[in-house]
């Protein structure tokens, strides 16, 4: 494509950034309502994409590396071609801020785009077409909600009203299901494949509700997704060692990790693992508690009195390691905590960020 270099950087803070699948380009979104595509080697801005009428909230690159989608607090998703930034589609329908977006990793579904919103719904779009209606997912009403996955006392938990915000969403490694986190303290697992309910004009509801957090569930991720999202224009060349690694970690590929501002993360595993690839309901394996921060320095005797405010220990974000053996969390008090996913033990509490 003939690319036109733009020299203007973002004018106010950048709120989202991601690489394309080849690592040659970086896409950024900002509170200045612009999406920009940059060349990694030269640091040139190749495209400045205009159209949003609100701050950018998230970015996602399709698995075939053809397009990047951007969401904003104007309730709209826009899709742009890589690397020239040509507009492809404008996806309208949400009635609240679009909080997160993700492209499906499923083969043959490269343009299937998942979105979550403050309006309490998730939607799956065909990112190529502005006029094609999306598949809409809504939580079951409280009186029809399925049994929640958690401990024995979870049945006593009262389900909150249905008008909650959906704060985050993520596909599993093969794009067949996805998980969301909400402001009602629950995570939910949904079937991403086309169902018979669509033909009957019935709403698409969750297949499982994960109960265990005490505050907003603000980040979710399936294990096994980091490797599956890689893209190579030269084709796939899997070594024997890589196959062995995948085999050793196959137990982990359907696990979920969720985190919350309640100061904890939870690892969830399928209840049934009897048949390969068959996913049952999820159950809580480990409840990972953020440890207290290091002790404050001792005060000098006779010195001025100091008041130490409580340090927030909420978890902002959590991800799986490349081999799915660990989960890494960003804590509100500027620490990074690392847990062993096999036994839930704390491995590191890293200090250094201010």
C-alpha positions as CSV (number, residue, x, y, z in Angstrom):
1,X,0.0,0.0,0.0
2,X,1.2,3.5,-0.6
3,X,1.8,4.8,2.9
4,X,1.8,8.4,3.9
5,X,4.0,9.3,6.9
6,X,2.4,11.4,9.6
7,X,4.7,13.2,12.0
8,X,2.2,14.2,14.7
9,X,2.3,12.2,17.9
10,X,-0.6,11.9,20.3
11,X,-1.3,15.1,22.2
12,X,-2.7,13.6,25.4
13,X,-2.2,10.3,27.3
14,X,-2.1,7.1,25.4
15,X,-4.7,4.7,26.8
16,X,-4.2,1.5,24.7
17,X,-1.3,0.0,22.7
18,X,-0.7,-3.3,21.0
19,X,1.6,-4.9,18.4
20,X,0.4,-6.4,15.2
21,X,1.0,-10.1,14.7
22,X,4.3,-9.7,12.9
23,X,5.8,-7.2,15.4
24,X,6.6,-4.8,12.6
25,X,3.9,-2.3,13.7
26,X,2.6,-0.8,16.9
27,X,-1.0,0.5,17.1
28,X,-1.8,3.1,19.8
29,X,-5.1,4.7,21.0
30,X,-5.3,7.9,23.0
31,X,-7.7,10.1,24.9
32,X,-7.2,12.5,21.9
33,X,-9.7,10.1,20.1
34,X,-7.1,9.0,17.5
35,X,-5.7,5.6,16.6
36,X,-2.2,5.6,15.1
37,X,-0.2,2.9,13.4
38,X,3.6,3.1,13.8
39,X,6.5,1.4,12.1
40,X,8.7,-0.3,14.7
41,X,12.0,0.0,12.8
42,X,11.7,3.6,11.9
43,X,9.3,5.0,14.5
44,X,7.4,6.6,11.7
45,X,3.6,7.1,12.1
46,X,2.1,5.4,9.1
47,X,-1.5,6.3,9.7
48,X,-3.6,8.5,11.9
49,X,-7.1,7.0,12.1
50,X,-9.9,9.5,12.8
51,X,-13.6,8.9,13.6
52,X,-14.1,8.2,17.2
53,X,-15.9,10.8,19.3
54,X,-14.6,9.6,22.7
55,X,-11.5,8.3,24.4
56,X,-10.1,5.0,23.1
57,X,-10.7,2.2,25.5
58,X,-9.2,-0.9,23.8
59,X,-7.5,-2.2,20.7
60,X,-7.4,-5.7,19.1
61,X,-5.6,-7.1,16.0
62,X,-7.3,-9.9,14.0
63,X,-5.6,-13.3,13.9
64,X,-4.8,-13.0,10.2
65,X,-3.2,-9.6,10.8
66,X,-5.5,-7.9,8.3
67,X,-7.2,-5.3,10.5
68,X,-7.2,-3.6,13.9
69,X,-10.3,-2.8,15.8
70,X,-10.6,0.1,18.3
71,X,-13.3,0.7,20.9
72,X,-14.1,4.0,22.7
73,X,-16.4,5.5,25.2
74,X,-18.6,6.8,22.4
75,X,-20.2,3.3,22.4
76,X,-18.8,2.6,18.9
77,X,-16.2,0.1,17.5
78,X,-14.2,1.0,14.4
79,X,-12.2,-1.3,12.2
80,X,-9.1,-0.2,10.3
81,X,-6.9,-1.9,7.7
82,X,-3.2,-2.6,8.7
83,X,-0.9,-0.9,7.9
84,X,-2.5,2.0,6.0
85,X,-5.3,2.7,8.4
86,X,-8.1,2.6,5.8
87,X,-11.5,2.4,7.5
88,X,-13.2,-0.9,7.0
89,X,-16.4,-0.8,9.1
90,X,-18.2,1.0,12.0
91,X,-19.9,-1.2,14.5
92,X,-22.8,0.4,16.3
93,X,-25.3,-1.1,18.7
94,X,-23.9,-0.9,22.3
95,X,-25.7,1.7,24.5
96,X,-22.8,2.1,27.0
97,X,-19.0,2.4,26.9
98,X,-17.3,-0.4,25.1
99,X,-14.9,-1.7,27.7
100,X,-13.0,-4.4,25.9
101,X,-12.7,-6.1,22.5
102,X,-11.0,-9.3,21.3
103,X,-10.7,-11.1,17.9
104,X,-11.4,-14.8,17.8
105,X,-8.4,-17.1,17.4
106,X,-10.6,-19.8,15.8
107,X,-9.5,-20.9,12.3
108,X,-11.9,-19.6,9.7
109,X,-13.2,-16.9,12.1
110,X,-10.5,-14.3,11.8
111,X,-13.0,-11.4,11.5
112,X,-15.2,-12.5,14.4
113,X,-14.9,-9.7,17.0
114,X,-16.1,-10.0,20.6
115,X,-17.0,-6.8,22.6
116,X,-18.1,-6.1,26.2
117,X,-19.8,-3.0,27.4
118,X,-21.1,-1.0,30.3
119,X,-24.6,-1.7,28.9
120,X,-24.4,-5.2,30.4
121,X,-24.1,-7.1,27.1
122,X,-21.5,-8.8,25.0
123,X,-21.7,-9.0,21.3
124,X,-19.9,-10.9,18.5
125,X,-19.6,-9.0,15.3
126,X,-18.4,-9.7,11.8
127,X,-15.8,-6.9,11.7
128,X,-15.9,-6.6,7.9
129,X,-19.5,-5.3,7.7
130,X,-21.1,-2.3,9.4
131,X,-24.7,-3.3,8.7
132,X,-24.6,-7.0,9.7
133,X,-26.3,-7.3,13.1
134,X,-24.1,-8.9,15.9
135,X,-24.9,-11.9,18.1
136,X,-25.9,-10.5,21.5
137,X,-25.2,-12.2,24.8
138,X,-27.0,-11.2,28.0
139,X,-26.8,-12.7,31.5
140,X,-29.6,-14.9,32.7
141,X,-32.1,-13.2,34.9
142,X,-31.4,-13.7,38.6
143,X,-34.2,-16.2,39.1
144,X,-33.0,-18.3,36.2
145,X,-29.2,-18.1,36.8
146,X,-27.4,-21.4,36.8
147,X,-25.6,-22.8,39.8
148,X,-22.6,-20.7,40.5
149,X,-19.1,-22.3,40.6
150,X,-17.4,-21.6,43.8
151,X,-17.3,-23.0,47.3
152,X,-20.1,-24.8,49.2
153,X,-21.5,-21.5,50.5
154,X,-21.8,-19.9,47.1
155,X,-25.5,-20.9,46.8
156,X,-26.2,-18.4,49.6
157,X,-24.7,-15.5,47.6
158,X,-27.4,-13.1,46.3
159,X,-27.2,-12.4,42.6
160,X,-27.2,-8.6,42.0
161,X,-29.6,-6.9,39.6
162,X,-29.0,-7.6,35.9
163,X,-28.0,-4.0,35.0
164,X,-24.3,-4.5,35.8
165,X,-21.3,-3.4,33.7
166,X,-19.3,-6.0,31.8
167,X,-15.7,-4.8,32.3
168,X,-13.6,-7.3,30.4
169,X,-13.7,-10.2,28.0
170,X,-11.4,-12.9,26.5
171,X,-11.6,-15.9,24.2
172,X,-10.1,-19.3,25.0
173,X,-7.2,-20.6,22.9
174,X,-9.4,-22.1,20.1
175,X,-12.2,-19.4,20.1
176,X,-15.0,-21.8,21.1
177,X,-15.9,-20.1,24.4
178,X,-15.2,-16.7,26.1
179,X,-15.1,-15.4,29.7
180,X,-16.2,-12.0,31.0
181,X,-15.8,-10.1,34.3
182,X,-18.5,-7.8,35.7
183,X,-19.2,-5.2,38.3
184,X,-21.6,-7.6,40.1
185,X,-18.5,-9.6,41.4
186,X,-19.1,-12.5,39.0
187,X,-17.2,-13.9,36.0
188,X,-19.2,-15.7,33.4
189,X,-18.3,-18.2,30.7
190,X,-20.2,-18.2,27.4
191,X,-20.4,-20.3,24.2
192,X,-18.9,-18.4,21.3
193,X,-20.2,-20.8,18.6
194,X,-23.4,-20.3,16.8
195,X,-26.3,-21.9,18.7
196,X,-29.8,-23.0,17.8
197,X,-31.1,-20.3,20.1
198,X,-30.4,-17.8,17.3
199,X,-32.7,-19.5,14.9
200,X,-35.4,-19.4,17.6
201,X,-34.8,-15.7,18.3
202,X,-33.8,-16.6,21.9
203,X,-31.2,-14.6,23.8
204,X,-27.7,-16.1,24.2
205,X,-27.0,-16.7,27.9
206,X,-23.9,-17.8,29.9
207,X,-23.0,-21.5,30.3
208,X,-21.4,-20.9,33.8
209,X,-21.2,-18.3,36.5
210,X,-18.0,-18.1,38.6
211,X,-18.6,-16.8,42.1
212,X,-15.8,-16.0,44.5
213,X,-14.8,-12.4,44.3
214,X,-16.1,-9.6,46.5
215,X,-15.6,-6.6,44.2
216,X,-15.5,-5.8,40.4
217,X,-14.0,-8.6,38.3
218,X,-11.8,-6.3,36.2
219,X,-9.6,-8.7,34.2
220,X,-10.0,-12.3,32.9
221,X,-7.8,-14.6,30.8
222,X,-7.8,-18.2,29.6
223,X,-4.6,-20.1,29.8
224,X,-2.9,-21.3,26.6
225,X,-3.8,-18.1,24.6
226,X,-0.4,-16.4,24.3
227,X,1.2,-19.0,22.0
228,X,-2.0,-19.5,19.9
229,X,-2.1,-15.8,19.1
230,X,1.2,-15.7,17.4
231,X,1.2,-15.0,13.6
232,X,3.7,-15.9,11.0
233,X,3.5,-14.9,7.3
234,X,5.9,-17.8,6.5
235,X,3.6,-20.5,7.8
236,X,3.6,-22.5,11.0
237,X,6.8,-24.6,11.8
238,X,6.2,-26.5,15.0
239,X,9.3,-28.3,16.5
240,X,9.3,-31.5,18.4
241,X,10.2,-29.6,21.6
242,X,7.2,-27.2,21.1
243,X,4.9,-30.2,20.7
244,X,6.2,-31.8,23.8
245,X,5.7,-28.5,25.7
246,X,2.1,-28.3,24.5
247,X,1.5,-31.9,25.6
248,X,3.0,-31.3,29.0
249,X,0.8,-28.2,29.5
250,X,-2.4,-29.6,27.9
251,X,-4.0,-29.8,31.4
252,X,-3.7,-26.0,31.6
253,X,-5.2,-25.0,28.3
254,X,-8.8,-24.5,29.5
255,X,-8.0,-22.9,32.8
256,X,-9.2,-19.4,33.6
257,X,-7.7,-16.7,35.8
258,X,-9.8,-13.8,37.1
259,X,-8.8,-10.8,39.3
260,X,-10.6,-8.2,41.2
261,X,-10.2,-5.0,43.2
262,X,-11.0,-7.1,46.3
263,X,-7.2,-7.9,46.4
264,X,-7.3,-11.4,45.0
265,X,-7.1,-13.5,41.9
266,X,-8.7,-16.9,41.4
267,X,-7.7,-19.8,39.1
268,X,-10.6,-21.8,37.8
269,X,-10.3,-25.3,36.2
270,X,-12.9,-27.4,34.4
271,X,-14.7,-29.9,36.6
272,X,-14.5,-32.7,34.1
273,X,-11.3,-33.6,32.3
274,X,-12.2,-37.2,31.4
275,X,-12.3,-36.6,27.6
276,X,-9.7,-34.5,25.7
277,X,-11.1,-31.1,24.7
278,X,-14.4,-31.5,26.5
279,X,-15.0,-28.6,28.8
280,X,-17.4,-28.9,31.7
281,X,-18.3,-26.4,34.3
282,X,-15.4,-24.6,36.0
283,X,-14.6,-24.8,39.7
284,X,-12.3,-22.8,41.9
285,X,-8.8,-24.3,42.2
286,X,-6.8,-21.6,44.0
287,X,-7.8,-18.3,45.6
288,X,-4.7,-16.2,45.4
289,X,-4.6,-13.5,48.0
290,X,-2.3,-10.4,47.5
291,X,0.1,-10.4,50.4
292,X,0.5,-7.3,52.7
293,X,3.1,-4.7,51.4
294,X,6.5,-4.6,53.0
295,X,6.8,-3.0,56.4
296,X,7.1,0.8,56.4
297,X,10.5,2.1,57.5
298,X,10.9,2.6,61.3
299,X,10.4,6.1,62.4
300,X,13.2,8.0,64.1
301,X,12.6,8.4,67.8
302,X,11.6,11.9,68.6
303,X,10.9,12.8,65.0
304,X,7.7,14.1,63.6
305,X,4.7,11.8,63.7
306,X,3.6,10.3,60.4
307,X,0.3,8.8,59.4
308,X,0.4,5.9,57.0
309,X,-2.7,5.5,54.9
310,X,-3.8,1.9,54.1
311,X,-2.3,0.7,50.9
312,X,-4.8,-0.5,48.2
313,X,-4.1,-4.1,47.3
314,X,-6.6,-4.5,44.5
315,X,-5.5,-6.3,41.3
316,X,-5.5,-4.3,38.1
317,X,-4.5,-6.9,35.6
318,X,-3.4,-10.6,35.5
319,X,-1.9,-12.7,32.8
320,X,-0.6,-16.3,32.3
321,X,3.1,-16.9,31.6
322,X,4.1,-18.3,28.2
323,X,4.2,-21.8,29.5
324,X,1.0,-21.5,31.6
325,X,2.9,-22.4,34.8
326,X,2.6,-19.0,36.5
327,X,0.2,-16.1,36.7
328,X,1.5,-12.5,37.0
329,X,-0.6,-9.7,38.5
330,X,-0.3,-6.0,38.6
331,X,-1.3,-4.7,42.0
332,X,-2.7,-1.3,42.8
333,X,0.2,-0.6,45.3
334,X,2.7,-0.7,42.3
335,X,3.9,-4.3,43.0
336,X,4.0,-7.3,40.7
337,X,2.9,-10.6,42.3
338,X,3.7,-14.0,40.7
339,X,2.0,-17.2,41.7
340,X,2.6,-20.8,40.8
341,X,-0.5,-22.0,38.9
342,X,0.1,-25.6,39.9
343,X,-0.3,-25.2,43.6
344,X,-1.3,-21.5,44.2
345,X,1.8,-20.6,46.1
346,X,3.2,-17.1,45.9
347,X,6.6,-17.1,44.1
348,X,7.5,-13.4,44.0
349,X,6.3,-10.1,45.2
350,X,8.3,-7.6,43.1
351,X,8.9,-4.1,44.2
352,X,10.3,-1.2,42.2
353,X,7.6,0.7,40.4
354,X,6.5,4.0,42.0
